[in-house]
């Protein structure tokens, strides 16, 4: 398992409905490989 938690970096700290969110999520190496899932308001975000 990874020694550290994933780090999420975003351009802004607050977003309004309709804003475009650009982010980078980085994880340290781990075995087994980390599986990340993203949600917004508890709704899954597509992989696109």
ZADREN-921077 format. One line per 4 residues: number of its first residue (from 1); their letters; for each residue x, y, z of N, C-alpha, C. Coordinates in Angstrom, 2 decimals. Example, Ala and Ser with C-alpha at 12.3 -4.5 7.8 and 13.67 -1.06 7.14 Angstrom:
2
1	as	13.19,-5.69,7.80,12.30,-4.50,7.80,13.20,-3.30,7.80 | 12.85,-2.25,7.08,13.67,-1.06,7.14,12.90,0.03,7.87
// end
This chain:
48
1	xxxx	0.84,-1.19,0.00,0.00,0.00,0.00,0.88,1.24,0.00 | 0.38,2.36,-0.56,1.22,3.56,-0.61,1.51,4.09,0.79 | 2.68,4.70,0.92,3.07,5.29,2.20,2.35,6.62,2.44 | 1.96,7.30,1.36,1.30,8.60,1.49,-0.02,8.58,0.74
5	xxxx	-0.90,9.50,1.08,-2.19,9.63,0.42,-2.02,10.33,-0.92 | -2.98,10.16,-1.84,-2.93,10.89,-3.11,-2.98,12.39,-2.86 | -2.36,13.16,-3.75,-2.40,14.62,-3.67,-3.18,15.14,-4.86 | -4.15,16.01,-4.59,-4.97,16.60,-5.63,-4.67,18.09,-5.71
9	xxxx	-4.29,18.53,-6.90,-3.98,19.94,-7.13,-4.98,20.51,-8.12 | -5.55,21.67,-7.80,-6.51,22.34,-8.68,-6.06,23.77,-8.92 | -6.58,24.37,-10.01,-6.22,25.75,-10.32,-6.83,26.73,-9.32 | -8.06,26.44,-8.89,-8.77,27.33,-7.96,-9.13,26.56,-6.70
13	xxxx	-9.52,27.28,-5.65,-9.96,26.62,-4.42,-11.48,26.57,-4.33 | -12.17,27.33,-5.16,-13.64,27.35,-5.15,-14.15,27.40,-6.58 | -15.20,26.67,-6.84,-15.79,26.62,-8.18,-17.29,26.87,-8.09 | -17.83,27.45,-9.14,-19.27,27.70,-9.26,-19.83,26.76,-10.31
17	xxxx	-21.15,26.49,-10.28,-21.75,25.65,-11.32,-21.43,26.19,-12.71 | -21.01,25.31,-13.60,-20.64,25.70,-14.96,-19.16,25.96,-15.15 | -18.41,26.15,-14.05,-16.96,26.34,-14.16,-16.30,25.07,-14.66 | -15.17,25.23,-15.31,-14.36,24.09,-15.75,-13.30,23.83,-14.69
21	xxxx	-13.25,22.62,-14.21,-12.28,22.25,-13.19,-11.14,21.49,-13.86 | -9.94,21.99,-13.69,-8.75,21.30,-14.17,-7.95,20.90,-12.94 | -7.58,19.64,-12.89,-6.89,19.14,-11.70,-5.85,18.10,-12.08 | -4.94,17.88,-11.15,-3.94,16.83,-11.29,-3.94,16.04,-9.99
25	xxxx	-4.03,14.74,-10.11,-3.97,13.86,-8.94,-2.72,13.01,-9.06 | -1.88,13.05,-8.05,-0.64,12.28,-8.05,-0.64,11.32,-6.87 | -0.18,10.10,-7.13,-0.07,9.11,-6.07,1.34,8.56,-6.04 | 1.83,8.23,-4.86,3.14,7.60,-4.80,3.04,6.17,-5.32
29	xxxx	4.16,5.56,-5.69,4.12,4.17,-6.14,3.52,3.26,-5.07 | 2.77,2.25,-5.50,2.20,1.31,-4.54,1.96,-0.04,-5.21 | 1.90,-1.06,-4.40,1.52,-2.40,-4.85,0.53,-2.92,-3.83 | -0.67,-3.27,-4.21,-1.19,-3.22,-5.57,-1.36,-1.78,-6.04
33	xxxx	-1.49,-1.63,-7.35,-1.64,-0.32,-7.97,-2.88,0.39,-7.40 | -2.75,1.69,-7.17,-3.87,2.49,-6.66,-4.97,2.59,-7.71 | -6.20,2.55,-7.26,-7.35,2.75,-8.14,-8.08,3.99,-7.63 | -8.14,5.02,-8.47,-8.75,6.29,-8.07,-10.11,6.45,-8.72
37	xxxx	-11.05,6.98,-7.95,-12.38,7.30,-8.46,-12.73,8.69,-7.99 | -13.32,9.47,-8.88,-13.68,10.84,-8.56,-15.19,11.00,-8.57 | -15.69,11.81,-7.63,-17.11,12.14,-7.58,-17.27,13.64,-7.36 | -18.37,14.17,-7.84,-18.77,15.55,-7.56,-20.18,15.47,-7.00
41	xxxx	-20.37,15.95,-5.78,-21.66,15.85,-5.09,-22.16,14.40,-5.09 | -21.25,13.48,-4.81,-21.54,12.04,-4.73,-21.95,11.41,-6.06 | -21.72,12.10,-7.17,-22.01,11.55,-8.49,-20.69,11.20,-9.17 | -20.55,9.98,-9.72,-19.30,9.61,-10.40,-18.97,10.55,-11.56
45	xxxx	-17.69,10.84,-11.71,-17.20,11.68,-12.81,-16.71,10.75,-13.91 | -17.03,11.07,-15.16,-16.59,10.22,-16.27,-15.08,10.27,-16.40 | -14.51,9.29,-17.07,-13.05,9.22,-17.24,-12.54,10.21,-18.27 | -13.41,10.88,-18.98,-12.98,11.83,-20.01,-12.52,13.06,-19.40
// end
